[in-house]
């Protein structure tokens, strides 16, 4: 049960506590459900995840559609294993906001470091362009310009990640469910290959 839920939402960006409370009713019944070919738990989690992912895409699209306030003195917990699930959808919205602001700030900082290194002569134009993964000449940009670019980059990364996830079929998600079960009997047994499982885990963790 724990392995399966973690596979669906490793960074706790989709489910809220009420979802988990509903799922927990099945925690000790999975073995019996498998024997009786009862897929009600899988169907519940699959449908809820699809719903939450659609809602999450609306959340991050809305947040990144306008300039972010990056002057607040806030903290963020990225220890996902110990992080509790968001209590409400409003709390989940705030969790997404902080994660997105962190991603945007990190991108801005990277770009500023390149600009400062270029200005001080530590690196040249070709190296700066390579660092920014573009063939265009690197011109100094203001913080506001960097913020706009960083938001677009972050949104593109998320859109690409969500597009990959959208290509997964119900059968793919059922594979995750089965893997969570079979690995309890033999940690080296997979319903699909370890390589495919690794790709799936990376996509679910997401990248900003």
Secondary structure in CASP SS format (residue, H / E / C, confidence):
PFRMAT SS
TARGET T0000
AUTHOR 0000-0000-0000
METHOD secondary structure of the structure
MODEL  1
X C 1.00
X H 1.00
X H 1.00
X H 1.00
X H 1.00
X H 1.00
X H 1.00
X H 1.00
X C 1.00
X C 1.00
X C 1.00
X C 1.00
X C 1.00
X C 1.00
X C 1.00
X E 1.00
X H 1.00
X H 1.00
X H 1.00
X H 1.00
X H 1.00
X H 1.00
X H 1.00
X H 1.00
X H 1.00
X H 1.00
X C 1.00
X C 1.00
X C 1.00
X H 1.00
X H 1.00
X H 1.00
X H 1.00
X H 1.00
X H 1.00
X C 1.00
X C 1.00
X C 1.00
X C 1.00
X H 1.00
X H 1.00
X H 1.00
X H 1.00
X H 1.00
X H 1.00
X H 1.00
X H 1.00
X H 1.00
X H 1.00
X H 1.00
X H 1.00
X H 1.00
X H 1.00
X H 1.00
X H 1.00
X H 1.00
X H 1.00
X H 1.00
X H 1.00
X H 1.00
X H 1.00
X H 1.00
X H 1.00
X C 1.00
X C 1.00
X C 1.00
X C 1.00
X C 1.00
X C 1.00
X C 1.00
X C 1.00
X C 1.00
X C 1.00
X C 1.00
X C 1.00
X C 1.00
X C 1.00
X C 1.00
X C 1.00
X C 1.00
X C 1.00
X C 1.00
X C 1.00
X C 1.00
X C 1.00
X E 1.00
X C 1.00
X C 1.00
X H 1.00
X H 1.00
X H 1.00
X H 1.00
X H 1.00
X H 1.00
X H 1.00
X H 1.00
X H 1.00
X H 1.00
X H 1.00
X H 1.00
X H 1.00
X H 1.00
X H 1.00
X H 1.00
X H 1.00
X H 1.00
X H 1.00
X H 1.00
X H 1.00
X H 1.00
X H 1.00
X H 1.00
X H 1.00
X H 1.00
X H 1.00
X H 1.00
X H 1.00
X H 1.00
X H 1.00
X C 1.00
X C 1.00
X C 1.00
X C 1.00
X C 1.00
X H 1.00
X H 1.00
X H 1.00
X H 1.00
X H 1.00
X H 1.00
X H 1.00
X C 1.00
X C 1.00
X C 1.00
X C 1.00
X C 1.00
X C 1.00
X C 1.00
X C 1.00
X C 1.00
X C 1.00
X C 1.00
X H 1.00
X H 1.00
X H 1.00
X H 1.00
X H 1.00
X H 1.00
X H 1.00
X H 1.00
X H 1.00
X H 1.00
X H 1.00
X H 1.00
X H 1.00
X H 1.00
X H 1.00
X H 1.00
X H 1.00
X H 1.00
X H 1.00
X H 1.00
X H 1.00
X H 1.00
X H 1.00
X H 1.00
X C 1.00
X C 1.00
X C 1.00
X H 1.00
X H 1.00
X H 1.00
X H 1.00
X H 1.00
X H 1.00
X H 1.00
X H 1.00
X H 1.00
X H 1.00
X H 1.00
X H 1.00
X H 1.00
X H 1.00
X H 1.00
X H 1.00
X C 1.00
X C 1.00
X C 1.00
X C 1.00
X C 1.00
X C 1.00
X C 1.00
X C 1.00
X H 1.00
X H 1.00
X H 1.00
X H 1.00
X H 1.00
X H 1.00
X H 1.00
X H 1.00
X H 1.00
X H 1.00
X H 1.00
X H 1.00
X C 1.00
X C 1.00
X C 1.00
END
